[in-house]
Amino acid sequence: MNWSDGESYIAIGIAAGLMRYFRRFLETEKRLPHWDRYLKQVWLAGLILMGLGGIFPDPWLIWFELIIIFAIVYTISQLYEFRPARTLLLALAPYAFILVVKDLLEHLAPKFYKANDDYIDATSTFAIIWLITFVVIANNQKKSLAKAQLEHEKELEKRRIIEAKKNELEFLVAERTAEITRQKEELEQTVTELKATQSQLVQSEKMASLGELTAGIAHEIQNPLNFVNNFSEVSIELIDELTEEQAKADRDHELEAELLTDLKQNLQKINHHGGRASSIVKGMLQHSRASNGQRELTDLNALADEYLRLAYHGLRAKDKTFNAVLKTDFDASLGQISMIPQDIGRVLLNLFTNAFYAVQQRQKQHPDLAYQPTVSISTRCDNSQAVIVVSDNGTGIPESVQQKIFQPFFTTKPTGEGTGLGLSLAYDIVTKGHGGTLEVESKEGEGTTFTITLPA
């Protein structure tokens, strides 16, 4: 074999092309970058062997083929985990074996080679078909792996995105949780402060109610005390006259009897008005002390009448010019009702105070009109229920706010004149404390009516 027949160049070209295909198929530039540098120089080995073949008589093409086969087998062994590489090795093995044997027979046993030329060609054809078939299979495997790899990368990308979103959400959740926790703590602090403020306002409302009651009591108790003082003075004068009469030698027994009768009547009146004053003081003490929650049989009519007058005199103690008509219509058959008298007393006092305030404001708004402030109360028994109706002809309540008047801290009074807790406390006492109802009907500019029902 020499330079002139051109076979050497063809062999080098085929080897270079085949090696280029294997490099590209096996991706050696990426998978085996260090080994790939030597694979690129396979053609150089062919040229060297060509030069040696021109000097020595031995065939150099067989050595070149062995170098190519060795390079491919070594490359595949390095990429054994790559499935298409194993398939490619399986495809190449028969063809490489027959190719080497054929060249050896052609040079070492030319007679045998010529005698069996047909069989060798047929075997070579089969090896080529085998090579092509498995190269196609390897190529399909590579495509499948590439597709699987792409899907795997997409899945990894999805997982990475999901993980990033998860981390982001966890961060946002943690941040939001911290914010909610902070807001919760702030709300708890606010609620604590509101409860403290509410307790103070409730106490202020009770003290305001007690102030109204005290003013009424101070005015109301003055009447029986005046009677006690007056009758005491008259009684002293009667005793002096009786003493003088008894000192006389000629005593007038009829005058003495008359003086004793008058003295007894005075003492009875003193006792009556003293009892009246005592009952007022007792009522004040009952109202001022905290409720014990114990129900008692109570004369509702007497309780309502007493608190009506106390509320009226309480307002008159502040405004001597104020006068109002008090109307009562008590059902005598109502009898005694089981209730907590201190609590119901607070409810009635609050309603009466509001009623007197409303008629007083209407009188101030229209001083020139022939207007007579009037507050009325009536009681009756209706289907085993005690019904108390408190009404006035005052300013009335606007329809837009009637649904709010029982809400805590809501008031129609100017700032500083009401806490907004009176009706709220009254509503709770009636509905929650006694299982009754408290309703309101009002027309602005004409008056208001509150209706209480209590189980009798």
Secondary structure, DSSP 4 states (H G I P E B T S, - for coil): --STTSHHHHHHHHHHHHHHHHHHHHTHHHH-HHHHHHHTTHHHHHHHHHHHHHHSSS-SHHHHHHHHHHHHHHHHHHTTTSHHHHHHHHHHHHHHHHHHHHHHHHHH-HHHHHHTHHHHHHHHHHHHHHHHHHHHHHHHHHHHHHHHHHHHHHHHHHHHHHHHHHHHHHHHHHHHHHHHHHHHHHHHHHHHHHHHHHHHHHHHHHHHHHHHHHHHHHHHHHHHHHHHHHHHHHHHHHHHHHHHHHHSSS--HHHHHHHHHHHHHHHHHHHHHHHHHHHHHHHHHHHHSPP----EEEEHHHHHHHHHHHHHHHHHHH-TT---EEEEE--GGG-EEEE-HHHHHHHHHHHHHHHHHHHHHHHHH-TTS----EEEEEEEE-SSEEEEEEEE-SS---GGGGGGTTSTT--SSPTTS--S-HHHHHHHIIIIIHS-EEEEEEETTTEEEEEEEEE-
